[in-house]
Amino acid sequence: MSTIPPPETIKVKELRVACDGGGDIAPALGHPRVYLHIDDNGYVECGYCDRRFVLEGGPADTDS
């Protein structure tokens, strides 16, 4: 894992996630929708907005 914390961490239950940068901001101000796949490390980061998607119960889930 990187030493700089991600701007936002989202826990998910699926290995395939979509990110469009939406959320607290209007979707029109986000980025193109990209589909990401969580590998064996238990997380994936969006290349546009740096959000980190963590698989619940996976190796990167520090709350389990």
Residue pairs with C-beta under 8 A, 6 or more apart in sequence:
1 43
1 60
6 45
6 50
6 51
6 52
7 49
7 50
7 51
8 23
8 49
8 50
8 51
8 52
9 51
9 52
9 53
9 54
10 17
10 51
10 52
10 53
10 54
11 53
11 54
11 55
11 56
11 61
12 38
12 53
12 54
12 55
12 56
13 55
13 56
15 37
15 38
15 55
16 35
16 36
16 37
16 38
17 35
17 36
17 38
17 44
17 53
18 33
18 34
18 35
18 36
19 31
19 33
19 34
19 36
19 46
19 48
19 49
19 51
19 53
20 27
20 30
20 31
20 32
20 33
20 34
21 27
21 29
21 30
21 31
21 46
21 48
21 49
21 51
22 30
23 30
30 49
31 48
31 49
32 48
34 46
34 47
34 48
36 44
36 46
36 53
37 44
38 44
38 53
38 55
38 58
40 59
41 59
41 60
42 54
42 55
42 58
42 59
42 60
42 61
43 52
43 53
43 54
43 55
43 58
43 60
44 52
44 53
45 51
45 52
45 53
46 52
46 53
54 60
54 61
55 61
56 64
57 64
